[in-house]
Amino acid sequence: MSNLLFSVFPSENFIDLGLYQFGWEKCDPGHSFGPAARNHYLFHYIISGTGTLMADNATGVTQTYQIRSGQGFLIFPGQINTYVADTSIPWEYVWLEFDGLRVKEAVDLTSLSPDDPVYRSHSKDKRELMMNEMLYIVHHAEQSPFHLIGHLYLFLDYFLESCRNTQPVSSGRISDFYIKEAISFIEQNFQNHITVEDIAAFCGVNRSYFGKVFHRAVGKSPQEFLISYRMAKATELLRMTSLSIADVGNAVGYDNQLHFSRAFKSVYGISPKNWRTQHKL
């Protein structure tokens, strides 16, 4: 059996939770990776062995962590890190790189942060179920994207339940209520000519305050979130329908085809027409 399994997920532009790449490795002694940074969340679970993680905290200072079997580590987007397998008992691990519009909100429910990226489970059963979902994804890379995303949701559920923050601080914050209301408003009105002012007004708060709490919770400004949501919906229409580019733009809130094309290219790097050519079902 090979000491490395690695797959890149075929992007289907899943909005709330998406997968990018995943794999398993039984490392050689002293095997290292980094320094590097990711654009998305990257989670490693240690099946056996031990090793060292060096990662920058929120202030940019590098911290060192010894991590062993039964534990794991979460690399946050943009966090510079290096990890090294032990020279005597090198680790075997499985990993997933994932992200989505609501992932930051989910991760905030755990005790993990750039200042403490080490995964420590308080439920052995949930931890093992989580590991099994990760291994299932790795060993079934040939399954359809929807099938794998289904198992990614199960992984995230077990991940959250196994390391959920036991401090009841954040769940009742009024800002959390605003975020849920705002996202619900966007989901129901993205096809209309809504603005950030409209969203803030719907939540009944000042735009400046709303922008700050939204960015802190979601990791994007309300405008960035709205554009990302609209463009993700646009890719569904481009891939699954024969609507014209103008009609697709109109369906996600853009009367002007040029404005839609510019917004689409700012997110995906290519025009809607070229994207459809590459991804059309």
Helices and strands as residue ranges (DSSP letters): E 4-8, E 18-26, E 32-36, E 41-48, E 50-56, E 62-68, E 72-75, E 81-85, E 92-99, H 103-107, E 118-119, H 124-139, H 145-163, H 174-189, H 196-203, H 207-218, H 222-240, H 245-251, H 257-268, H 272-279
